[in-house]
């Protein structure tokens, strides 16, 4: 499975609470071999009940579209960098249980870590169990400018439409080297029908009101710089989009 897929989602713990200093997520991406979906889910439920019912919980999401449909995202978080230093007392037993019982997976299954970007997210605490995920691989020289415009866009959107029901969380992949990645997870509170064109009315990001508010705060030169960066995806090396759902039956209580 190609590398770009596993940069998605961190995906995914979009609706988990983000405490101060706890903004990191680790995501294991696994895909059962053909014909082994039910066997994997049964084995995972047994493992979950044995190891992830107290303070070491997991949230599970399933990809529902694209070439990686049927892949599961096993999410741990939110945690802090300090939490990464803590050794779990049952780490060896946990690893052995995974090795022994969670089998019949595609060999390319792996994990990645992500940091939640509060400033670039909007209406972030909306609860949802269905999601639209956009993964953007940003051109290396333009990642800082991209982050800046993500954050400015969120601030302007909040200013011109503070009661908007639209909700999304933005994340940055950690330790991505020369392939910087930003992940936008839109929380579909009303379900996939939110993806209908203008379900909540015109996108405020594309309205004259957005442009006027942006120029008021950051000037015409700032707007021209933004347009040059974002128009025609000038800052994008590649992009993937998929839908996903929360699997409560496979997640910790």
LINWONOR-V276783 format. One record per residue. PHI is phi in radians with two decimals (999 if undefined). OMEGA is omega in degrees with one decimal (none if undefined). Layout:
phi omega
PHI OMEGA
PHI OMEGA
//
This chain:
phi omega
999 -170.8
-1.19 -172.8
-1.01 -172.9
-1.03 -178.4
-1.06 -172.2
-1.36 175.2
-1.51 179.5
-1.29 166.7
0.69 151.5
-0.80 -175.5
-0.85 -172.9
-2.75 -179.5
-1.46 -171.2
-1.06 -174.2
-1.76 175.6
-1.26 178.9
-1.20 179.6
-1.96 -179.8
-1.44 179.6
-1.04 -179.7
1.45 178.9
-1.96 -176.3
-2.23 -175.6
-1.86 178.2
-2.39 171.6
-1.93 -176.7
-2.18 171.4
-1.66 -179.9
-1.88 -177.6
-2.34 179.9
-2.34 177.4
-1.11 173.8
-1.17 -178.3
-0.94 178.8
1.44 -176.0
-1.98 -177.8
-1.03 -178.2
-1.12 179.3
-1.13 177.5
-1.09 -177.0
-1.07 178.8
-1.13 179.5
-1.16 179.9
-1.14 178.9
-1.05 178.2
-1.16 178.5
-1.11 -179.7
-1.03 -179.0
-1.12 -176.7
-1.47 -170.1
-2.17 -169.3
-2.29 -179.8
-1.93 -176.7
-1.97 -175.9
-1.67 -179.1
-1.98 -170.9
-1.53 177.3
-2.31 171.9
-1.92 -173.7
-2.12 179.5
-2.24 -179.3
-2.17 177.3
-1.29 -173.0
-2.06 179.9
-2.63 175.7
1.42 -175.6
-1.18 -179.3
-1.91 175.8
-0.97 -178.5
1.64 174.7
-1.42 -179.8
-1.83 174.3
-1.91 179.5
-1.77 -168.1
-1.87 172.2
-1.95 178.3
2.60 3.6
-1.36 176.5
-2.32 177.1
-1.95 174.4
-1.07 179.5
-1.09 179.2
-1.10 -179.3
-1.19 179.9
-1.42 -175.0
-1.39 177.7
-1.57 177.9
-1.33 -176.0
-1.13 -178.3
-1.85 -174.8
-1.00 -178.0
-1.16 179.6
-1.10 179.1
-1.08 -179.5
-1.10 179.5
-1.14 178.9
-1.14 176.8
-1.09 -178.5
-1.10 -175.4
-1.41 -168.6
-1.93 -178.9
-1.56 -175.0
-2.02 178.0
1.09 177.7
-1.94 172.9
-1.10 -174.6
-1.11 -174.7
-1.45 177.7
-1.02 -175.6
-2.80 179.8
-2.40 177.8
-2.59 179.3
-2.16 -174.9
-2.47 176.8
-2.07 178.1
-1.25 179.0
-1.80 -178.3
-1.00 -173.8
-1.16 -179.0
-1.65 -179.1
-1.49 -177.5
-2.42 178.0
0.91 -161.7
-1.23 -172.1
-1.62 177.1
-1.08 179.6
-1.49 178.6
-2.71 173.1
-2.17 173.4
-2.33 -169.4
-2.55 168.0
-1.95 -174.3
-1.96 176.7
-2.08 -178.5
-1.92 -177.8
-1.98 171.9
-1.58 -172.2
-1.57 174.9
-1.02 -168.5
-0.93 -175.4
-1.31 -172.8
-2.09 -176.6
-1.20 -178.8
-1.17 177.5
-1.16 178.8
-1.15 177.6
-1.07 178.4
-1.00 -177.7
-1.27 172.5
-1.01 -177.2
-1.24 177.1
-1.11 179.7
-1.06 178.7
-1.14 179.0
-1.11 -179.8
-1.20 177.8
-1.03 178.9
-1.14 -178.7
-1.28 -174.7
-1.53 -179.2
-2.59 -173.1
-1.13 -179.5
-1.74 -179.6
-1.02 177.8
-1.40 178.4
-1.12 -176.3
-2.46 173.8
-2.68 174.4
-2.07 -178.4
-2.11 -178.3
-2.32 173.1
-2.05 176.2
-1.26 178.6
-1.48 173.0
0.93 -177.6
-1.64 176.0
1.09 -176.1
-1.50 -179.9
-2.14 -178.1
-1.12 -174.4
-2.29 172.1
-2.03 -178.3
-2.11 176.4
-1.92 179.0
-1.99 178.2
-1.50 -178.9
-1.51 -175.4
-1.66 -176.8
-0.99 -178.7
-1.56 -179.4
1.62 -174.7
-1.16 177.6
-1.13 175.0
-1.08 -179.2
-1.37 173.7
-1.05 -179.2
-0.99 177.6
0.97 177.8
-0.98 177.5
-1.86 -176.8
1.67 -177.5
-1.02 177.4
-1.15 -177.7
-1.08 -179.5
-1.19 -176.3
-1.90 -176.5
-1.63 175.5
-1.10 179.5
-1.05 178.6
-1.12 -179.9
-1.06 -178.7
-1.09 -179.7
-1.17 179.7
-1.12 -178.7
-1.11 178.0
-1.07 -177.1
-1.50 -170.7
-2.13 175.5
1.49 179.3
-1.11 178.9
-1.09 177.1
-1.10 178.4
-1.12 -179.8
-1.12 177.6
-1.13 178.1
-1.08 -178.6
-1.09 179.2
-1.10 -178.6
-1.29 -169.1
-1.73 -178.9
-1.07 -179.9
1.02 177.5
0.95 -176.5
-1.08 -178.3
-1.65 -171.8
-1.74 172.7
-1.45 175.0
-2.86 -176.9
-2.65 173.8
-2.21 178.9
-2.35 177.3
-2.69 175.2
-1.85 -173.2
-2.62 176.1
-2.30 177.0
-1.41 178.7
-1.83 179.6
-1.04 -177.5
-1.20 179.8
-1.93 -174.6
-1.92 175.9
-1.16 177.3
-1.21 none
//
